[in-house]
Amino acid sequence: MFRRVVRASKFRHVFGQALKNDQCYDDIRVSRVTWDSSFCAVNPKFVAIIIEASGGGAFLVLPLLKTGRIDKAYPTVCGHTGPVLDIDWCPHNDHVIASGSEDCTVMVWQIPENGLVTPLAEPVVVLEGHSKRVGIITWHPTARNVLMSAGCDNLIIIWNVGTGEAMIQLEDMHPDVIFSACWSRNGALICTACKDKNIRVIDPRKEKIVAEKDKAHDGARPMRAIFLADGNIFTTGFSRMSERQLALWNPKSMEEPISVHELDTSNGVLLPFYDADTNIVYLCGKGDSSIRYFEITDEAPFVHYLNTFSSKEPQRGMGYMPKRGLDVNKCEIARFYKLHERKCEPIIMTVPRKSDLFQDDLYPDTAGPDCAIEAEDWFDGKNGEPILISLKNGYVPGKNRDLKVVKKSNVLEGKPAKKAANTSPAESKASPHPSITI
């Protein structure tokens, strides 16, 4: 377990606080689908929640200020024909969200400026290429319109959303179900956790595995793997004795972990949420009623336990607000949106400070909403670091452009028959909306 040595850290006294009932989103039928995703995605304008839907899949998109009881007739995003498994807001446009579903498709949606007033059934673009359900969706952190999807066909596809094309297919790399997939900070690499208990670091443009660790965690329950800002990899999983574990790895030398810790014997999958600015990892267990947080540093034991936020109700899922959506005047360093069975409850993490002035040590420049490079540049081999912004005067959202999609035929069509069989994004149905730019 963690040594309780008093260590100097400005985050030692971070405390969590759930907001009052009138600031929660109530009477929401949160999805009951058995899938270990977070079921919730948040940005500085909207909170999106996957819900129970008869005859297909749907999710709610609520303006952040629309708290209180949500009417059963409130319009939903409802274009999928099977349950929605994962959703992710575009980091470069607060009105664009992608969803993956049991119907084997990925859909990208444009949310109106003030939220939905009628149900949204027409996506901007439908991305078809998976032969089984799509359980993981994640946008590229720095390139415009680049989206990664992973399905239960053990296939990862990287899409150019602006043209509706499947540009890269990573097949024959994962022999079993992919539990998680995560971009590196500049989006040059991805790391994946798979049911075969391996962690893989992949260069997607070269379509090759650059590092791999077998049996990263010995237990049979699902693992998660995320990149940290320094290029190291943080994983959560289970030991052979079914204890929950967390570990830190250096991709350049994966034989042994930098650090590994046992947490407890609960059986909920640990979802890690990472703040690259402060190097804090928050762990939210599915079915747990707590959020544990840890600071990652260069000094042993490298992963330092900070504290635990505990509540009475178990969490069905969790949304995590990007840094630019926080209230810097209240020294808020993280905000979670905890899903209960019938409601969504915001939880605020605060560093206690006496001064009302801007605390620049808590808020280094953070990734802003501007993309560093265009999709075409990234597919041509260029990389771009996140474009940082200061939060000193608070984040003021700019005007978001509409997503423009100019449909092209699928670039993978000319590949051998084996690939073509799995690839039908050429048939992607572009929506009636003429075209889309994020």
Buried (B, 14 or more C-beta within 10 A) or exposed (E): EEEEEEEEEBBEEBEBEBEEEEEBBBEBBBBEBEBBBBBBBBBBBBBBBBBEBEEBBBBBBBBBEBBEEBEEEBBBBBBBEBBBBBBBBBBBBBBBBBBBBBBBBBBBBBBEEEBBEEBBBBBBBBBBBBBEBBBBBBBBBBBBBBBBBBBBBBBBBBBBBBBBBBBBBBBEBBEEBBBBBBBBBBBBBBBBBBBBBBBBBBBBBEEEBEBBBEEBBBBEBBBBBBBBBEBBBBBBBBBEEEBBBBBBBBBEEBEEBBBBBBBBEBEBBBBBBBBBBBBBBBBBBBEBEBBBBBBBEEEEBBBBBBBEBEBEEBBBBBBBBBBBBBEBEEBBBBBBBBBBEEBBBBBBBBBEBEEEEBBEEBBEBBBBBBBBBBBBBBBEEBBBBBBEBBBEEEBEEEEBEBBBBEBBBBBBBEEEEEBBEBBBBBEBBBBEBEBBBB
